[in-house]
Amino acid sequence: MSEYDLEDRLLDYAARIVRLTDELPPTRAGSHVAGQLLRSGTSALGVHGEAQGAESRNDFVHKFSIGLKELKESRRWLRLIIKSALIAPVSRVQPLLEETEELICIFAASIKTARKRVER
């Protein structure tokens, strides 16, 4: 997958996160989870942009590692939404959780590849 394709995928992902957080109930719990998920779920898009302008491979690895951390945090918030039934049915959240898992794998693989190149 090219960086341009990943950028589009991250843009779509962030848009889906925005829409999902707007669907959370206006309760204390819903507002808290919405804020946390909105921050972590949209940050991978920005981090990817920063990584494209990385000054070195180590800088790229560092930036992608931040994106990976944010995606893993998003996964936890999505799992909480499902577990606490903040949005029902679960089938409305599950596809976004699956996309999160795929993006985690992409970021992890990119980091692994970049680290190998640094070692050479």
N, C-alpha and C positions, 0 to 999 in steps of 0.2 A: 504494500500500500504506500503510495507516495505521500509526502508531507501535505500536499494540497488536499488529497482525499481525507487525510486524518484531520486536517483543519475543518473541512466541511462536516465531518462526522462529529467533531467536538462542538461545532456550532449548533448542529441539530440536537446534540445531547444537552447542551446548556439551555436551549430553547425549551426542550421537554422538561427539564428541571424547573425552569421558571413557571411553566404552565402547571406542573404538579404542585409546586409550593402555593400557587394561587388557589388550588383546590382544597388545601388543608383547612380544617375548621378553625374559626376565629377564637378558639379556646386558648388558655395559657399553654397547654401542651402543643397544640397545633401551631401556634405562633412561634414557640421556641424551636420546634423541629423545622418549621419552614425557614426560619432565619439561618439555622445551622446548615441545612441542606442547600439553601440558596447560595451561601458563601462557598461551601466546599464543592458543590456540584457545578458551579460556573467557573471556578478557578482554573480547572485543567485547560480550558480554552485560552486563557491569558498566559498561563505558564508555557503552553505550547508555542505561543507567539514569541515569548522571551527566549525559548530554547532555539528557535529558528535564527535568532540573532546572537547566539552564544559566542563568546570570545575564544573558546577552546572546547575540546571534547570533554574535559573535566567540568567545565561550566555547563555544557549540555547535559551531562549526567546529573549534575546537581539540580538543574532546573526540572528535568524529567522526574527526578526522585521526589521533588516537591509535588509535582502533578500526580504521581503515583500515590503519595500519601493522602492527597486530597480525594482522589477517587476511592481509596479504601475507606476513608471517613464517610464519603457519600454512600458507599455500600452499607455501612452500619446504620445510617439514618434511614435509608430505604427499608432495611430489614426491620427497623423499629416501627416504621409506618405500617408495614404488613403485620407485624406481631401485635401491635396495639390497635389494629383495625381503624386507624385514623382516616383511611380511605378504603371504601369497599365498593365493589368486590376487589379482592387481591389481584385479580387478572388485569386490573388497570395499572398496577404498580410493577408487576412481575416483569413485563418486557423491558422496563427501564432498569430494573435490577440486573437483568441479563446483559443489557448493553454495558452497564457499569463493569460487569465481570469481563466482558470482551475488551473493554478499554484498559482495564487493569493489566490484562495479558499483553496487550500491545505496548503499553508503557514499560512493563517489566522486560519484555523482549528487546525493546529499543535500548534500555539501560544496559542490559547484558551485552548487546552487540557493541555499544559505544565503549564499554569498559574493556572489552577484548581489544578494540582498536587502540585504546590508550596504552595497553600493555605492550603492544608491538613496537 
